[in-house]
Amino acid sequence: MTKLTPPQDCQSMAEVRAQIDRLDIELVQLLAVRAGYIDRAIQLKQQNGWPARIPERVEEVVMNARAAAEAQGLDPDLIEHLWRQLVDWSIAREARVIREE
């Protein structure tokens, strides 16, 4: 993770915005890494004859994200909403490939 200036040490809005922009780039990079794992999951699911959507796993991932949010003092409802979108996107990515082959 990039070394950031702590929020309380930011002296201007420009500095706050620069830190947020750095975090946004890191978040996108992490999402790209996550997508690489989704691509590997596609291969493994194909080998095992598994579907793209496994409802029990979806709920496990979402509940893990909610718990992590609560531990960090974030709104778990917001994180659940974001994660459900992320998981739905991931499953759609998997389904496109699994159906093609």
Secondary structure, 3 states (H helix, E strand, C coil): CCCCCCHHHCCCHHHHHHHHHHHHHHHHHHHHHHHHHHHHHHHHHHHHCCCCCCHHHHHHHHHHHHHHHHHHCCCHHHHHHHHHHHHHHHHHHHHHHHHHC
